[in-house]
Amino acid sequence: MSSLRRADRVSAILERVTGTGSVDAGQLADEFQVSPATIRRDLQILEDQRLLSRTHGGAVAVDVAYELPVRFRAGQHREEKALIAKTVAGLLPKGPLSLGLTGGTTTHLLARLLAERVDLTVVTNALNIAAELSLRPRLKLIMTGGVSRTQSYELVGPIADQALRGLNMAVAVVGVDGISVRGGLTTHDEIEANTNATMVRRADRVIVVADGSKVGKVCLAGICPITDVAMLVTDPSADPAGVEAIRRAGTEVVMAG
């Protein structure tokens, strides 16, 4: 395997730990074609985030399922997320549009694709999306206030909620950590979930972007029931039974790719 950017390499290491329970530093160095010292730094970064526990010669998975920070998530399911973002960009109405974007790696990719549109008003609580769009003179950017969540780059809490309650959006594109009929839309943090729920309530139409690994998954904090979602855009790796259940609940499902 050729040398990867650190974020991609760290993401791959985490996937390996999750799948096998442990990793060997020497094997990782050979596989990624980097020095053992580089791998040790990667493992130290992940241990500092409490995402794994270092051992002599490698690392093991931690017992608690922590949320993966967005800067590491960017390397996971990259191709699927890019296809999902491209699909949603093509599905959005042409002409003047007020669009809500929550935080997330797929919504960030979508923002990049929409950056050259005219007559677009984007409402977001995501710092990275705002940074992406803030210098684009042909679109209008509205940023909520709030308390910054380092895991997701989102501004959340009562200040963000209050800002969103005063706005109306034709479409909200929502990134989630889990989507299912039983749990609806879910994420790891209850304060973030509440802010995202406020955006959902202020939108006429809700589109969820979720790669296949999130379909059928239920996380700690609920955002809204599946019946509030007009469309799910996912990829063919999604569990067919989970997809069919979502369709039967009345949500349109679009497969990217």
N, C-alpha and C positions, 0 to 999 in steps of 0.2 A: 504494500500500500504506500502510495506516495505521501510525502510530508503534507500535513494539513495545517490550516490555521489553528491557533490555540483553542478558540471557541468550539470549532468542529471536533478537534481531538478530544477535548474535555467531554463534550457531549457523547462521543463514541465510547469513551472510557466508562461513563456513567451507565450507558446502555449495557455494556459488557458486565459491569458489576451487578446491575439489576437482574440480568439474565442468568448469570452463573454464580453470584454470591461472593466472588473474589476475583482479583486480577494479580498477575505477576508483573512487576515493574520491568524486569529484563525482557520478557516477551513483548510487552507493550512498546518498549524502545525499539526492538527489532521490527515489529509490525509497522510502526509509524515512521520508522527511519529517522529517529531523533536520538539524542544522547540520553543515557540513564538520568543525568542531572535534570534534563528537561522534563522527563516523566515524573521525577520526584517533585518538581515544582508544580506540575499539573495536579498531582495527588494532594499536595499541601493546600492548593487553592480549594479543592473540593472538600478536604477535611475542615478547612476554616469555615466553609459554608454548611458544615455538618451534613454533608451529602454522602460521605463514606468515612471509614475509619482506617487510617494507615496501619500497616503491619510491617514487620521486618521483611523487606523484599517485595512489598506490594500493598494491597488494600483489600478490605472486606466491606460488604454492604452494612449499612446501619439498620437498626431494628425499626426506626420510625420513618415513615414515608414523607420526607420533606418536599416542599414544592421546589422544582427546579427553576433557578433564576432565568429570566427571559434572555439574558446574554448567552446562556448556555443552550437554551431551548432552540435558538435560531438554527443550530446545526442538526436538529432532529427532524426527520421526515421533510427535509428541505424541498425535494422535488414535488412531493404531494402538496405542500403548502403553496408553492409557487403556482401550481396548476389550479388550485382552489382560488387563489387570489385573481388569477387571470380570468377564470370562469365568472367570478362575481363581477369583475370590472365590465365584462361584456353583457351582464344581465341587468345592470343598473340603468334606470331610465335616462334617456338623453335630454338635453336641455337643462333649465334651471332645476336644481335639486338641493334640498337640505339633507345632509347625511351625517348620522352619528357613527362614530367609530370608538369602540372600547379598546383597551390595550390588548396586546397579543402579537405573536410573531406573524401570523397570517394577515391580521388587519394592518400591520406595519407594511407588509409587502403590497397589500392593496393600496395603501396611501401613496406609495411610490408610483404605482401604475396610474393613479388618478391625478397626479401632480400637475399635469399639463391641461387638465380640463378647464373650461371656462364655465361661468354661471353655476359654480359649485360652492356651497357653503358647508364646511366641515365642522362639526361639533365633536370635540374629543376631550377625554380626561387623561390621555396618554402623552407623556412628555416626549417620547421618541417620535411619535407621529406628529406632534406639534412642531418639533425641530425639523422634521422632514418637509413640512408644508409652509413653515413660517415665512420663507423667502420667495414664495410663489405668488407673484403679483396678481395673477388672473383668477385666483380663488380667494374666498373669504374664510378665515380660520377663527373659530370661537373656542377658547380654552377655558375649562372650568378651573376654579381654584381647588383647594383641598390639601390633604396630607399625602406626601409622596410615599408610595410603597416601592422599596428597592427591588423586590422580587419581580415586579411586573412593569415598572416605570409608570404606574398609574397614580393619579391624584384621586383620593377617595375620602369618604367621611362626610359629615354634615355640610361642609362648605361646598363640596362638589355636588352633593345632592340638591342643595338649594339652587345652585346655578342651573342645573339641568331641569328643575321643576318649572323654571321660567321660559323654557324653550320648547319648540315643536319641530319634530323632524319627520320628513316623509319616509325615510328608511333609516334603520339602525342596523349596522353590521356588528355582530357580537362574537367575540372570541370566548371560548369556554374551555374548561378542563375536562368536562364530562357532559354528555347529552344522552338521555334515555327517556323512555316513556314513564318509568317509575319515578325517577328523580328530576325530570325536566332538565333545565340548564343548571349546572353546578360548577363551583370553583373551590379553591382551597381556603380562601379567606372570607370570613363572614362580612367584614366591612366593605371589601371590594365587591362582594356579591350584592350588597344593598345598593351601592352606587350604580352598578350595572343594571340592577332591577329598575332604578329610577329612569335610566336612559330607555330601557325597554318600554316603560309605561308612557313615555313622551313621544314614541315613534308610531307612525301609522302602520308600518310594516317592518317586521323583524326578520333578518337573515342571519343565520348562524353559520360560522365558518369553523369546521372541525375536521382535522385529518382522521383517518379511519381508526387510529388507536384510541380516540376519545368517544367513539360511538358505543353506547351500552355501558359506559363508565359512570359511576356516581361518586362525587366528591363530597366533602363536608358541608359546604354552604350552598343552599339553593338560591337561584336567581329568579326563576319563574317556571311555571308549568310548561310542558311541551305544547299545549294548546295556544300559547301566546306566540308561537313561532310559525311564520308563514312558510319559510323555506330553510332547509339544511343543505349546505353545499359541502360535500365530503369527497372521498376518493374510493376507488374500488377495493381497497384493503379493509374497509369497514365490515364488521360482522353482518352477514346478510339477514340474520334473524332480527338483530337490533334495528337495521334499516327498515325492514318490513314492518316492524312494530311501530316505528315512528311514522311511516306512511299511513298505516291504518288509523293512527291518532289524528290524521288530517293535515299533517305537515308535508309539503312537497319536498322531495329529496332529489337533488341534482348531483350526479356523479361527474367530477372533474376529470379531464383527460380524454 
